[in-house]
Amino acid sequence: MPNKISSYNRYNDTKSDNDSKSSTKLISAIYSPVINSTSPARDSGSQDNSASSTPVKTRAQPAGRRISDVSGHSSRNSVTESSQENNGLVGLRNLGNTCFMNSVLQCLSNTKPLLDYCIKEDYMLDINKKTSSMKGNLITAYANLMKSLWKDKTDAHVSPNTFKNQIQKFAPRFMGYDQQDAQEFLRYLMMGLHDDVNQIQTKPKPVAINENDEYRLTSTEKARKYWTRYLNFDKSTIVDIFVGQLRSTLTCMSCKHPSVTFDPFWDLSVPLLKGRSSSHIGLSDCVSLFMKEETLDGEERPRCAKCKSRQRCTKSFSIQRFPKILVLHLKRFSQDRFRSKLSTFVDFPMKLDLSQFSSDQGVSASYSLYGVSNHSGGVYSGHYTAYCKHPNLGQWYYFNDSRVTKTSSSQIVSAEAYVLFYEWNSAGGSKL
């Protein structure tokens, strides 16, 4: 598989197959995502939270139509000028344990910049038939699925079968109908969509990093240089929407020499706090745990460029560049010998302020929640659903495979939340 996607994880007793076995807390850049072996083995069935959701109001329509006559507008711009009020309120047929896929697709369907890119067919100008393994077939299938969800039609739900045929060609692990992990699916999908519209069709030769030269640069200059280097290999509208940049600082505890590097990320996998008497924690606590300074010792000791030997170091993270769309993965599944799922209630806000985690002081970083992929059940049996905020109406809806119901913002936060989607709402767009 192409080594394209970076997902940063700070591990705390939960590990992926790519983790270093010598540590449970190292951050790992996962360039070839590995499927979560502890994801639910099967779909336990559509679990519609009808008690907390209100069916969408209907009017006279052809038999079988369950979604229509949704009124009201929000400050968020319409997807298209001719957009109808009920567009996007269409379910996805479960093809057999494909609720993980449906949940992610509905969250992405309500991701406005990506939706615009597909509905307006701007992607057609960017299709990469030279280096993409799919030659544009994956993003075309994805865009066609989005059109079927958003164009004016009377179907209550559509089948994602054509899209599934393409994603499993790109990533054969999704062949068949086994239950899969939603976050892993999201990583592969983002990688495939990016490959199909990557503007870099002739890869430049890798440039060796000269630490002595870069040491003379300011942090901002160095960050910009790393970002430019990344875009020399991977540049697309998908990257522009989803990719941010992390700053990693290693400080030698012997000579105090700092080593600063910058890496791209497509999502952040944040650990859940453990050992508390309460099972109720805040999202900011999870992000803080991801970012906090830790000590690398023993076999984890890195080589200090100044001491010319392996030394005890401290390591910490901050966000150098905030993405337009921030995806936060709550690490509920463990992959140790005794597989388990954490049912910790994470209290995540509708408005998320990450300014305290910025590499630069005084930077405002404000996000608004618009999508949640939920997982109910345990390690070996479960079901995925989604809560999404309509990009035109500002109304929250509950997506349970083929069923779509109106709900309220008070129902969104639950212990089933697994992947959170936030959109940047600070002035000036993403920041470098």
C-alpha positions as CSV (number, residue, x, y, z in Angstrom):
1,M,0.0,0.0,0.0
2,P,1.2,3.6,-0.6
3,N,2.8,5.1,2.4
4,K,0.7,8.2,2.5
5,I,-1.5,8.6,5.6
6,S,-0.1,9.7,8.9
7,S,-2.2,9.3,12.0
8,Y,-0.7,10.3,15.3
9,N,-1.4,8.2,18.4
10,R,-0.3,8.6,21.9
11,Y,-0.7,5.2,23.4
12,N,-1.5,4.6,27.1
13,D,-1.9,0.8,27.5
14,T,-3.6,0.6,24.1
15,K,-1.5,-0.2,21.1
16,S,-1.8,-0.8,17.4
17,D,0.2,-3.4,15.4
18,N,2.7,-0.7,14.4
19,D,3.5,0.3,18.0
20,S,7.0,-0.1,19.4
21,K,6.9,-3.0,21.7
22,S,9.2,-1.3,24.1
23,S,6.8,1.4,25.0
24,T,3.1,2.0,25.6
25,K,3.3,5.7,25.4
26,L,5.3,6.5,22.2
27,I,3.8,8.5,19.5
28,S,3.7,6.6,16.2
29,A,3.3,7.8,12.7
30,I,1.3,5.1,11.0
31,Y,1.9,5.5,7.3
32,S,0.3,2.2,6.3
33,P,-2.8,1.9,8.5
34,V,-3.3,-1.5,10.2
35,I,-6.8,-2.7,10.8
36,N,-7.8,-2.8,14.4
37,S,-7.8,-6.5,15.3
38,T,-10.1,-5.7,18.2
39,S,-12.9,-4.1,16.2
40,P,-16.3,-5.7,16.5
41,A,-16.4,-9.0,14.8
42,R,-20.0,-8.6,13.6
43,D,-22.8,-6.1,13.4
44,S,-25.2,-6.7,16.2
45,G,-28.0,-5.0,14.2
46,S,-29.4,-1.6,13.6
47,Q,-30.0,0.0,16.9
48,D,-32.1,3.0,16.3
49,N,-32.2,5.4,19.3
50,S,-35.8,6.3,18.6
51,A,-36.3,7.2,22.3
52,S,-33.9,10.1,21.9
53,S,-34.6,10.9,18.2
54,T,-37.5,12.5,16.4
55,P,-38.5,11.1,13.0
56,V,-38.2,13.6,10.2
57,K,-41.5,15.2,9.3
58,T,-43.1,13.9,6.1
59,R,-45.6,15.1,3.6
60,A,-47.3,13.4,0.7
61,Q,-44.7,11.5,-1.2
62,P,-44.4,8.2,-3.1
63,A,-44.7,5.1,-0.9
64,G,-41.6,4.4,1.2
65,R,-40.4,8.0,1.4
66,R,-39.5,8.7,5.0
67,I,-37.5,11.9,4.8
68,S,-38.8,15.2,3.5
69,D,-40.2,18.6,4.3
70,V,-37.2,19.7,6.5
71,S,-37.3,23.5,6.8
72,G,-35.0,26.1,8.1
73,H,-31.6,27.5,7.2
74,S,-28.4,28.2,9.0
75,S,-25.5,30.5,8.6
76,R,-23.5,27.8,6.8
77,N,-23.6,28.2,3.1
78,S,-25.6,26.0,0.9
79,V,-23.8,23.2,-0.9
80,T,-25.2,24.2,-4.2
81,E,-27.3,27.2,-5.3
82,S,-30.2,24.8,-6.3
83,S,-29.9,22.8,-3.1
84,Q,-33.2,21.4,-1.8
85,E,-34.1,21.5,1.9
86,N,-34.1,17.8,2.3
87,N,-30.9,17.0,0.4
88,G,-28.4,14.8,2.3
89,L,-31.1,13.2,4.5
90,V,-30.8,9.8,2.8
91,G,-29.8,6.6,4.5
92,L,-27.3,4.0,3.3
93,R,-28.2,0.3,2.9
94,N,-26.3,-2.1,5.1
95,L,-24.8,-4.6,2.7
96,G,-23.9,-6.9,5.5
97,N,-21.8,-5.7,8.5
98,T,-21.1,-2.5,6.6
99,C,-22.4,-0.1,9.3
100,F,-18.8,1.0,10.0
101,M,-18.6,2.2,6.4
102,N,-22.0,3.9,6.4
103,S,-21.2,5.7,9.6
104,V,-18.1,7.2,8.2
105,L,-19.7,8.0,4.8
106,Q,-22.4,10.0,6.5
107,C,-19.9,12.0,8.5
108,L,-18.0,12.8,5.3
109,S,-21.2,13.5,3.5
110,N,-21.7,16.4,5.9
111,T,-18.1,17.6,5.6
112,K,-18.9,20.7,3.6
113,P,-15.6,21.4,1.8
114,L,-15.3,17.8,0.7
115,L,-18.9,17.7,-0.3
116,D,-18.6,20.8,-2.4
117,Y,-15.5,19.4,-4.1
118,C,-17.5,16.4,-5.2
119,I,-20.9,17.8,-5.9
120,K,-19.5,20.7,-8.0
121,E,-17.3,18.1,-9.8
122,D,-14.1,20.1,-9.2
123,Y,-12.4,16.7,-8.5
124,M,-12.7,15.9,-12.2
125,L,-10.0,18.5,-13.0
126,D,-7.6,16.9,-10.6
127,I,-7.9,13.2,-11.4
128,N,-4.4,11.6,-11.4
129,K,-4.3,8.7,-13.9
130,K,-0.5,8.6,-13.8
131,T,0.5,7.5,-10.3
132,S,-2.8,6.7,-8.7
133,S,-3.4,2.9,-8.5
134,M,-7.2,3.5,-8.9
135,K,-6.8,6.0,-11.8
136,G,-9.6,8.1,-10.4
137,N,-12.2,5.3,-10.1
138,L,-12.4,5.5,-6.3
139,I,-13.1,9.3,-6.0
140,T,-15.5,9.0,-9.0
141,A,-17.4,6.3,-7.2
142,Y,-17.3,8.3,-4.0
143,A,-18.5,11.5,-5.7
144,N,-21.3,9.6,-7.4
145,L,-22.5,8.3,-4.1
146,M,-22.5,11.8,-2.6
147,K,-24.6,13.0,-5.6
148,S,-27.1,10.2,-4.9
149,L,-27.3,11.4,-1.3
150,W,-27.7,15.0,-2.2
151,K,-29.6,15.3,-5.4
152,D,-33.4,15.8,-5.3
153,K,-34.9,12.4,-5.3
154,T,-37.5,10.4,-3.4
155,D,-35.5,7.4,-2.2
156,A,-35.3,7.0,1.5
157,H,-32.0,5.2,1.2
158,V,-29.4,4.2,-1.5
159,S,-27.0,1.3,-1.8
160,P,-23.3,2.0,-1.5
161,N,-22.4,-1.2,-3.4
162,T,-20.7,0.4,-6.3
163,F,-18.5,2.5,-4.0
164,K,-17.7,-0.6,-1.9
165,N,-16.5,-2.4,-5.0
166,Q,-14.0,0.4,-5.6
167,I,-12.7,0.8,-2.0
168,Q,-12.1,-2.9,-1.7
169,K,-10.1,-2.8,-5.0
170,F,-7.9,-0.1,-3.4
171,A,-7.8,-1.8,0.0
172,P,-8.5,-5.6,-0.3
173,R,-9.0,-5.9,3.5
174,F,-12.5,-4.5,2.9
175,M,-13.5,-7.3,0.7
176,G,-16.3,-9.5,2.0
177,Y,-18.6,-8.5,4.8
178,D,-16.7,-8.7,8.0
179,Q,-17.2,-6.0,10.5
180,Q,-14.3,-3.5,10.4
181,D,-13.0,-0.5,12.4
182,A,-14.5,2.8,11.4
183,Q,-11.4,4.8,12.0
184,E,-9.2,2.4,10.0
185,F,-11.7,2.6,7.2
186,L,-11.6,6.4,7.3
187,R,-7.8,6.4,7.0
188,Y,-7.8,4.1,4.0
189,L,-10.6,6.1,2.3
190,M,-8.7,9.4,2.8
191,M,-5.5,7.8,1.4
192,G,-7.4,6.5,-1.6
193,L,-9.2,9.8,-2.4
194,H,-6.0,11.7,-2.0
195,D,-4.1,9.4,-4.3
196,D,-6.8,9.8,-7.0
197,V,-6.4,13.6,-7.0
198,N,-2.8,14.0,-6.0
199,Q,-1.3,16.8,-8.1
200,I,2.2,15.5,-7.7
201,Q,2.5,13.0,-10.6
202,T,6.3,13.0,-10.8
203,K,7.8,12.4,-7.4
204,P,11.0,14.4,-6.6
205,K,14.0,12.7,-5.2
206,P,14.0,12.5,-1.4
207,V,16.2,15.2,0.2
208,A,18.4,14.3,3.2
209,I,17.7,16.4,6.3
210,N,20.8,18.4,7.4
211,E,20.2,18.9,11.1
212,N,23.0,21.5,11.4
213,D,21.5,23.7,8.6
214,E,18.0,23.4,10.0
215,Y,19.2,24.2,13.6
216,R,19.9,27.7,12.4
217,L,16.3,28.2,11.2
218,T,13.6,29.6,13.4
219,S,10.8,27.3,14.4
220,T,8.4,29.0,12.0
221,E,10.9,28.7,9.1
222,K,11.6,25.1,9.9
223,A,7.9,24.3,10.0
224,R,7.3,25.9,6.7
225,K,10.2,24.0,5.2
226,Y,8.9,20.7,6.5
227,W,5.4,21.5,5.1
228,T,6.7,22.5,1.7
229,R,8.7,19.2,1.6
230,Y,5.5,17.3,2.4
231,L,3.6,19.1,-0.3
232,N,6.3,18.2,-2.8
233,F,5.1,14.6,-2.6
234,D,1.5,14.9,-1.5
235,K,-0.6,17.9,-2.6
236,S,-4.3,17.7,-3.1
237,T,-7.6,19.2,-2.1
238,I,-8.0,16.3,0.3
239,V,-4.7,17.3,2.0
240,D,-5.8,20.9,2.1
241,I,-9.0,19.9,4.0
242,F,-7.8,17.3,6.4
243,V,-4.1,17.5,7.1
244,G,-2.5,19.4,10.0
245,Q,1.1,19.6,11.3
246,L,2.4,18.5,14.6
247,R,5.5,19.9,16.3
248,S,7.6,17.4,18.3
249,T,10.2,18.6,20.7
250,L,12.9,16.3,22.1
251,T,15.1,17.8,24.8
252,C,18.2,16.0,26.0
253,M,18.2,15.8,29.8
254,S,22.0,15.8,29.9
255,C,23.0,18.8,27.6
256,K,19.6,20.4,27.3
257,H,19.9,20.3,23.5
258,P,16.5,20.6,21.8
259,S,15.6,18.8,18.7
260,V,12.4,20.0,16.9
261,T,10.7,18.2,14.1
262,F,7.4,18.7,12.3
263,D,5.2,16.0,10.9
264,P,1.8,15.9,9.0
265,F,-1.3,14.3,10.6
266,W,-4.6,13.4,9.2
267,D,-6.2,12.6,12.5
268,L,-5.2,12.5,16.2
269,S,-5.8,9.3,18.2
270,V,-6.2,10.5,21.8
271,P,-6.0,8.2,24.8
272,L,-8.6,8.0,27.5
273,L,-7.6,8.7,31.0
274,K,-7.5,5.7,33.3
275,G,-7.2,5.1,37.0
276,R,-9.8,7.7,37.9
277,S,-12.6,7.1,40.3
278,S,-15.0,8.6,37.9
279,S,-15.7,7.3,34.4
280,H,-16.6,10.7,33.2
281,I,-13.8,12.8,31.5
282,G,-13.5,15.8,29.3
283,L,-12.2,15.8,25.7
284,S,-9.6,18.5,26.6
285,D,-8.2,16.1,29.3
286,C,-7.6,13.5,26.5
287,V,-6.0,16.0,24.2
288,S,-3.8,17.2,27.1
289,L,-2.7,13.6,27.8
290,F,-1.8,13.3,24.1
291,M,0.3,16.5,24.2
292,K,1.9,16.3,27.6
293,E,5.6,16.0,28.2
294,E,6.9,12.5,28.9
295,T,10.4,11.1,29.7
296,L,12.0,8.7,27.3
297,D,14.4,6.4,29.1
298,G,15.9,2.9,28.9
299,E,15.4,1.3,25.5
300,E,13.3,4.3,24.4
301,R,16.2,6.8,24.7
302,P,16.9,8.6,21.4
303,R,20.3,9.7,20.1
304,C,21.2,13.2,21.1
305,A,22.8,15.0,18.1
306,K,25.0,17.1,20.4
307,C,26.1,14.4,22.8
308,K,26.5,11.9,19.9
309,S,25.0,9.1,22.1
310,R,21.7,7.9,23.4
311,Q,20.4,10.0,26.3
312,R,17.4,10.4,28.5
313,C,15.1,12.9,26.9
314,T,11.8,14.6,27.4
315,K,9.3,14.6,24.6
316,S,6.3,16.8,24.0
317,F,3.9,17.8,21.3
318,S,2.0,20.8,20.1
319,I,0.0,21.7,17.0
320,Q,1.9,23.9,14.5
321,R,-0.7,23.9,11.7
322,F,-4.4,23.4,12.4
323,P,-6.4,21.6,9.7
324,K,-9.7,22.9,8.4
325,I,-11.3,19.6,9.4
326,L,-10.0,18.1,12.6
327,V,-10.7,14.4,13.2
328,L,-10.2,13.1,16.7
329,H,-10.2,9.4,17.4
330,L,-11.1,8.3,20.9
331,K,-8.9,5.2,21.7
332,R,-11.6,2.9,23.1
333,F,-10.2,-0.4,21.9
334,S,-7.1,-2.1,23.5
335,Q,-5.0,-4.5,21.5
336,D,-3.1,-6.1,24.4
337,R,-3.5,-9.7,25.3
338,F,-6.8,-9.2,27.1
339,R,-8.8,-7.3,24.5
340,S,-11.3,-4.9,25.7
341,K,-13.3,-1.7,25.0
342,L,-13.3,1.3,27.2
343,S,-16.9,2.6,27.8
344,T,-15.6,5.8,29.4
345,F,-18.0,8.8,28.9
346,V,-16.0,11.5,27.2
347,D,-17.7,14.9,27.5
348,F,-16.9,16.6,24.2
349,P,-18.1,20.1,23.5
350,M,-20.0,21.5,20.5
351,K,-17.3,24.3,20.4
352,L,-13.8,23.2,20.9
353,D,-11.0,25.6,21.7
354,L,-7.5,24.2,21.1
355,S,-5.6,27.5,21.5
356,Q,-3.7,26.1,24.5
357,F,-2.2,23.4,22.3
358,S,-0.8,25.7,19.6
359,S,2.9,25.9,19.1
360,D,2.7,29.6,18.9
361,Q,1.3,31.8,21.7
362,G,-1.7,34.0,21.0
363,V,-3.1,31.8,18.2
364,S,-6.9,31.3,18.2
365,A,-7.9,27.8,17.3
366,S,-11.7,27.3,17.5
367,Y,-13.6,24.4,16.1
368,S,-17.3,23.4,15.8
369,L,-18.5,19.8,16.1
370,Y,-20.5,18.6,13.1
371,G,-20.1,14.8,13.0
372,V,-19.8,11.8,15.4
373,S,-19.2,8.2,14.5
374,N,-20.6,6.1,17.3
375,H,-19.9,2.5,18.3
376,S,-22.2,0.6,20.5
377,G,-21.6,-2.9,21.9
378,G,-18.3,-4.6,22.7
379,V,-15.1,-5.9,21.1
380,Y,-16.6,-8.9,19.3
381,S,-20.0,-7.6,18.5
382,G,-21.2,-4.1,17.9
383,H,-22.9,-1.6,15.7
384,Y,-21.9,1.8,14.2
385,T,-24.2,4.8,13.7
386,A,-23.6,8.5,13.2
387,Y,-24.8,11.9,14.3
388,C,-24.3,14.7,11.8
389,K,-25.1,18.4,11.6
390,H,-26.6,19.3,8.3
391,P,-24.4,21.8,6.5
392,N,-27.3,23.8,5.2
393,L,-30.0,23.5,7.9
394,G,-27.8,23.5,11.1
395,Q,-30.1,20.7,12.4
396,W,-28.7,17.5,13.9
397,Y,-29.7,14.1,12.4
398,Y,-29.2,10.5,13.5
399,F,-28.0,8.1,10.8
400,N,-28.6,4.4,11.4
401,D,-27.8,2.7,8.1
402,S,-30.9,3.2,6.0
403,R,-32.8,5.1,8.6
404,V,-32.4,8.9,9.2
405,T,-34.2,10.7,12.1
406,K,-34.0,14.2,13.4
407,T,-32.5,14.7,16.8
408,S,-31.3,17.4,19.1
409,S,-27.8,18.5,20.1
410,S,-28.5,17.4,23.6
411,Q,-28.4,13.8,22.4
412,I,-25.1,13.9,20.6
413,V,-22.7,13.4,23.6
414,S,-22.6,9.8,24.7
415,A,-20.3,7.0,25.8
416,E,-20.6,5.5,22.3
417,A,-18.8,8.3,20.6
418,Y,-15.8,6.9,18.7
419,V,-14.6,9.4,16.0
420,L,-15.3,13.1,16.3
421,F,-15.4,15.5,13.3
422,Y,-14.7,19.2,13.9
423,E,-14.6,22.1,11.4
424,W,-12.3,25.1,11.9
425,N,-14.2,28.3,12.5
426,S,-11.4,30.8,13.4
427,A,-10.9,33.6,10.9
428,G,-8.3,33.1,8.3
429,G,-8.6,29.4,7.8
430,S,-5.9,26.9,8.8
431,K,-2.7,28.2,10.3
432,L,1.0,27.5,9.6
